[in-house]
Amino acid sequence: MAAMRRALILLPLFLAACEVPDMLELERAAENTLRASVFLPPIKDGLRPRRHEAPAGALEEDEVAVTNGPTLVVTYGRQRKVMTMIQGQGEQRMWRSDDGTVVATDGARVVATAGTETNLSATRFDSPDPLDDVTALVERPAMARRVVDLSPAQRDPGRMRFGVSLECRMRAARVAEGLYVEERCGGGARFLNRYWADAETGAVWRSEQWVGMEDRPMTIEVVSPPAN
């Protein structure tokens, strides 16, 4: 039975007097210098993750007062919300913001949302989620198949999508400050998820995940993790 599962540095350009450089290569070199400065692996063979604006890492003064226990900062579009854990059983947890937005996670994976423009109603895997063992992805890239249900906030039956099938490829690389994971998915939707994890434990402390909102990933930052 299927189970519920789950970062401009200017590069000096020296032009040789008798040779015109390959501008695409120069652009790639400049971008790789930038990526190295934030501990991301270089772009190779056309690999170019989508860019998203990163949220502020620290809590604002008015946000600190609302934190109590395990806490996430969740950002999507122009929305930025502090969420506290309201329920937890093992790796399955539920988080809620003051305005009532809810995010359910299984480990680091967002498996359901409520109160967003498009709600991720359910997530079903037909095999173990590779995100459960991030460190193993360094040596062994993996594939995962899952099915998701999507529902608009207005619950218009004509816009609901059930049984959206996804096929995803995951791989990880060791970087200066831990592990960096890319998850490329296709099928009923095409997107790129990104995760940053502790090198020793594999615990994900930041991620950018597709949750059904078109071209608007959800960024999750762990401010205070749940106790083990």
Salt bridges, closest charged atoms under 4 A:
GLU31 OE1 - ARG48 NH1 2.46
GLU31 OE2 - ARG51 NH2 2.81
GLU63 OE2 - ARG80 NH1 2.73
GLU91 OE2 - ARG93 NH2 3.66
ASP99 OD2 - LYS81 NZ 2.86
ASP106 OD2 - ARG5 NH1 3.67
GLU117 OE1 - ARG216 NH1 3.05
ASP129 OD2 - ARG6 NE 3.43
ASP129 OD1 - ARG109 NH2 2.88
ASP132 OD2 - ARG5 NE 3.67
ASP132 OD2 - ARG6 NH2 2.15
ASP149 OD2 - ARG124 NH1 2.92
GLU167 OE1 - ARG145 NE 3.22
GLU182 OE1 - ARG171 NH2 3.92
GLU183 OE1 - ARG109 NH1 2.82
GLU183 OE2 - ARG146 NH1 3.22
GLU208 OE1 - ARG194 NE 3.06
GLU208 OE2 - ARG206 NH1 3.28
ASP215 OD1 - ARG50 NH2 2.67
GLU221 OE2 - ARG206 NE 3.26
